[in-house]
Each structure stands twice: as C-alpha cells, then as structure tokens.
Amino acid sequence: QVQLVESGGGLVQPGGSLTLSCSASGFTFSNYAMRWYRQVPGKERELVAHIYSTARITNYADSVKGRFTISRDNVKNTMYLQMNNLKPEDTAVYYCVAPSFASWGRGTQVTVSS
C-alpha cells in the first residue's frame, strides 16, 4: 500500500524559507517520478515541481522557478521541497504525489504572512 506523509509546513514571514519533506513507503521509491502540488481553497491544484526517478531531471512551475528546489534521497525514500524567498501567494496546502500510483499524501499547510 502506497503511503506518502508530508511534513515541514508552518508559518513563515515573507522572504523566509521552509523545507518540506515527503516520506514514502509501499513501493520501490527509487524507480518512480514524484511531484509536489499545492492548492488554495477555491482554486485548482497547481503542479509545483516534478522530479524523475534518478533526480537528474526536474521541472518547475513558472511561479516558483529560481525560488524552489525539488530533490530526493532514494536511500531514505524521501522527497524534499526547499522553498526560499517565500511570498504570500505561496500560501497553500502542499501535497506529495506519486503520479504512477495516483497516490496523494494528506498535505501540509504553508502560510506566508507577516
């Protein structure tokens, strides 16, 4: 059974940083691409970042390019999202996703506010 558990969310001031983590289990993590999505109430979910299984290729939404970095540790079965220079518009629930299994974590809230 695929399980994805996010952590690391919280309240941060504009310009601050946070690192989200996603702990994965129930599948061979190193073989599969992973994604981070985010959602604001009343809006559609947004694909934030994508990382291939080997971590050699990553993709980002234009809104976060240059500020966010997706990475993974295939030994620890964990994916990360380093978020720098956070803006109020980054406020959302962030979800870890294993697209090959259509599996989503429960999400972690990120709030950027002074």
GIDABEL-V748981 format. One record per pair of residues at least 24 apart in sequence whose C-alpha atoms are under 7 Angstrom apart, sorted by the first residue. I is the first residue (numbers start at 1). J is the second residue. Records with the same first field share a line. If there is no record, write none. Layout:
BEGIN
I=J / J
END
This chain:
BEGIN
1=26
2=26 / 27 / 103
4=96 / 104 / 105
5=105 / 106
6=96 / 105 / 107 / 108
7=108
9=108 / 109 / 110
10=109 / 110 / 111
11=110 / 111 / 112
12=111 / 112 / 113
13=112 / 113 / 114
14=85 / 86 / 87 / 88 / 112 / 113 / 114
15=85 / 86 / 87
16=84 / 85 / 86
17=83 / 84 / 85 / 86
18=82 / 83 / 84
19=80 / 81 / 82 / 83
20=80 / 81 / 82
21=78 / 79 / 80 / 81
22=78 / 79 / 80 / 96
23=77 / 78 / 79
24=77 / 78
29=74 / 77
30=74
33=98
34=97 / 98 / 99
35=96 / 97 / 98
36=94 / 95 / 96 / 97
37=94 / 95 / 96
38=92 / 93 / 94 / 95
39=92 / 93 / 94
40=92 / 93
86=112
87=112
88=112 / 113
END
